[in-house]
Amino acid sequence: FCFFSGLPIAEGELHYRVKDGIVHPPNNNPNKDANHANKPPTQQHDPIILSHEVMEAVNGESTDILRLPNMKTFRYLQKHYTQQCSKLTEQVFERSSWE
């Protein structure tokens, strides 16, 4: 599924993904684990995936020549998907972070 829009992505369908090692904001609160002692341990975050349909909505026909999300796409995501974007580091919004 697309992290931003929630659209399903079929196997083999064109999509864009944040590279391994570029992650959600770190948990810097040392007391946070104590507050959640009764919860089961969390698994690693799901990959951050952007559907090609969102890229087409932003860039129109020029999407076919783009290999990675561009600044126009990042601005669109930050404007229209503020809740999802707030969970991410600024590094996610750099082209070099995507594949």
C-alpha positions as CSV (number, residue, x, y, z in Angstrom):
1,F,0.0,0.0,0.0
2,C,1.1,3.6,-0.6
3,F,2.2,5.1,2.7
4,F,0.7,8.4,1.8
5,S,-2.6,7.8,0.0
6,G,-3.4,4.2,1.2
7,L,-3.9,3.1,-2.4
8,P,-3.1,-0.6,-2.9
9,I,-0.1,-1.4,-5.1
10,A,-0.4,-4.6,-7.1
11,E,2.6,-6.9,-7.5
12,G,4.8,-5.6,-10.4
13,E,3.1,-2.2,-10.5
14,L,5.4,0.8,-10.8
15,H,6.0,2.5,-7.4
16,Y,8.7,4.4,-5.6
17,R,10.3,3.4,-2.2
18,V,12.5,5.0,0.4
19,K,15.9,3.3,0.5
20,D,16.7,1.1,3.5
21,G,18.3,3.0,6.3
22,I,16.1,6.1,5.8
23,V,13.6,5.7,8.6
24,H,10.9,7.3,10.6
25,P,12.0,9.8,13.3
26,P,14.0,8.1,16.1
27,N,12.4,7.6,19.5
28,N,14.5,9.9,21.7
29,N,12.4,9.6,24.8
30,P,14.1,7.2,27.3
31,N,10.9,6.9,29.4
32,K,8.7,6.0,26.4
33,D,9.5,2.2,26.7
34,A,8.5,2.3,30.4
35,N,5.2,3.9,29.5
36,H,4.5,1.1,27.0
37,A,5.7,-1.9,29.1
38,N,2.4,-3.8,28.7
39,K,2.4,-3.5,24.9
40,P,4.0,-6.2,22.8
41,P,7.3,-5.3,21.2
42,T,6.9,-3.4,18.0
43,Q,8.2,-4.7,14.7
44,Q,10.2,-2.7,12.2
45,H,8.3,0.0,10.3
46,D,6.8,-0.9,7.0
47,P,8.6,0.5,4.0
48,I,7.7,4.0,2.9
49,I,6.2,3.4,-0.6
50,L,4.7,6.0,-3.0
51,S,2.3,4.8,-5.7
52,H,2.8,5.8,-9.3
53,E,-0.8,7.1,-9.3
54,V,0.1,9.8,-6.8
55,M,3.1,10.8,-9.0
56,E,0.8,11.0,-12.0
57,A,-1.7,13.2,-10.1
58,V,1.1,15.6,-9.3
59,N,3.2,15.6,-12.5
60,G,0.7,14.6,-15.2
61,E,2.2,13.2,-18.4
62,S,5.8,14.2,-17.4
63,T,5.7,11.4,-14.8
64,D,6.9,9.0,-17.4
65,I,10.3,10.7,-17.7
66,L,10.8,10.9,-13.9
67,R,12.7,8.1,-12.2
68,L,12.3,9.4,-8.7
69,P,9.8,11.7,-6.9
70,N,10.7,15.4,-7.5
71,M,10.4,18.5,-5.3
72,K,6.9,19.2,-6.7
73,T,5.8,15.8,-5.5
74,F,7.4,16.3,-2.1
75,R,5.6,19.6,-1.7
76,Y,2.3,18.0,-2.7
77,L,2.8,15.2,-0.2
78,Q,3.6,17.6,2.6
79,K,0.5,19.8,1.7
80,H,-2.1,17.0,1.2
81,Y,-0.8,14.2,3.5
82,T,0.4,16.2,6.5
83,Q,-0.4,13.5,9.1
84,Q,1.6,10.9,7.2
85,C,4.5,13.3,6.6
86,S,4.7,14.3,10.2
87,K,5.8,10.7,11.0
88,L,8.8,11.0,8.7
89,T,12.2,12.7,8.9
90,E,13.2,15.5,6.6
91,Q,15.6,13.1,4.9
92,V,12.7,11.3,3.3
93,F,12.0,14.4,1.3
94,E,15.3,14.3,-0.5
95,R,15.4,12.6,-4.0
96,S,18.6,10.8,-3.0
97,S,16.6,8.8,-0.3
98,W,14.3,7.1,-2.9
99,E,14.7,4.2,-5.3
